[in-house]
Amino acid sequence: MSIIVEQVTRRFTEKGTPAVSDVSFQAPKGAITSLLGPSGAGKSTLLRLVAGLEVPDTGRILIDGVDCTHMPVQQRGVGVVFQSYALFRHMTVRENIAFGLEVRRASKAEVAARVDEMLRLVQLEDLGHRFPGQLSGGQRQRVAFARALAIRPRVLLLDEPFGALDTRVRQELREWLHELHERTGLTTLLVTHDQQEALEISQHVVVMSGGRVAQAGSPEAIYNRPATPFVASFIGGASVLRGEVRAGRVAMSSLSVDVPAAAREGESVQAFVRPHDIKLAKPNGTHVNGHATGRVERFKPVGGYVKVLLRLPSGDEVTVEVPRSEFNALGVTEGDAVRADVQSATVFVGDYAI
Ligand SMILES: Nc1ncnc2c1ncn2[C@@H]1O[C@H](COP(=O)(O)OP(=O)(O)OP(=O)(O)O)[C@@H](O)[C@H]1O
């Protein structure tokens, strides 16, 4: 049951950029696909288009090979879970889960059996009689999943389902969703702005920006081979260093790296360096390729590592994450000089990664 989105555009206003602009992607059968991007990227609109809650201006949406572009929501066979629980407050957990089945005129016995099965699936067997107001946020969201799954949907559509929960519950439910998916094997589309969430639980990631697809691929490809400067900066909290091609090399601040012969002299470049791709050492007075002496602007211990803001001689700032023990061994503080060794960087000449 794959989902195929073909050249879909949806605009809400006559002027300005469409919310979703000529978007094409596939959510593979049986996989969790994340729609990942910053606020306003068009993720929710795209999910609503797949659900049938919006109709595209142009383009097609296919679920399991069937063109659903103009099909009503109820006929699409989609289960939807939103960020806000959207449970009926005056109904018990059982009644909430049963709702979609009763609308579809399932028999009483069928409904009871399916509700029991769903309560077991979301591990809330003992809470069927409670009202939503008597549940924790995480439990309510599990009921929302049970309700979405009760109708035996062909695909599951999730719009920031854990967005309203605190970090710990969010992490627990992320793992829970992973297990749930292993049991159900349902084709799932997950909207999230949280890259950690996307990289951790999905097999396929569609990165969106400004209503368009910036890159689609495996989490590994998105992380290690970002296709555009936007993806490189959005994923992994990279710092940007700007420079230019000089004598066949990329010169940035006091760092320099090789560039292919195709890069023209004087072209501007951007290098994206992730916080853990820089090693800090005591300065030894010499500058060699890939090394620069910087100054510690600020540092802050965060859990097991220390986040260091380093200013390079060019004025560029880079964020570095150093294991706490390594930082302590360096014995530096704010204002001290340190040597920064860039272990790896993604370099773009114009829009092309090199
Ligand atoms: N019903 C609507 N009417 C007018 N504009 C809308 C409507 N829905 C969305 N938009 C606009 O479309 C763009 C994309 O919004 P959308 O909610 O799809 O983004 P998003 O990536 O899901 O963002 P967020 O993570 O903040 O929810 C935004 O500029 C938004 O203001």
The ligand as a Gaussian input file, in Angstrom:
#p B3LYP/6-31G(d) Opt

LIG

0 1
 N       -6.036000      26.908000       5.600000
 C       -5.037000      27.732000       5.268000
 N       -5.273000      28.962000       4.791000
 C       -4.252000      29.780000       4.425000
 N       -2.957000      29.458000       4.509000
 C       -2.644000      28.239000       4.998000
 C       -3.662000      27.324000       5.403000
 N       -3.059000      26.187000       5.850000
 C       -1.737000      26.407000       5.733000
 N       -1.474000      27.628000       5.221000
 C       -0.136000      28.201000       4.932000
 O        0.570000      27.263000       4.143000
 C        1.950000      27.191000       4.535000
 C        2.308000      25.775000       4.923000
 O        1.633000      25.461000       6.134000
 P        1.703000      24.017000       6.804000
 O        0.869000      24.029000       8.030000
 O        1.428000      22.986000       5.784000
 O        3.242000      23.950000       7.196000
 P        3.977000      22.957000       8.183000
 O        5.263000      22.604000       7.535000
 O        3.086000      21.853000       8.561000
 O        4.264000      23.904000       9.428000
 P        4.059000      23.611000      11.001000
 O        5.139000      22.654000      11.393000
 O        4.257000      24.964000      11.621000
 O        2.686000      23.095000      11.181000
 C        2.107000      28.214000       5.658000
 O        2.621000      29.397000       5.100000
 C        0.706000      28.385000       6.179000
 O        0.539000      29.671000       6.726000

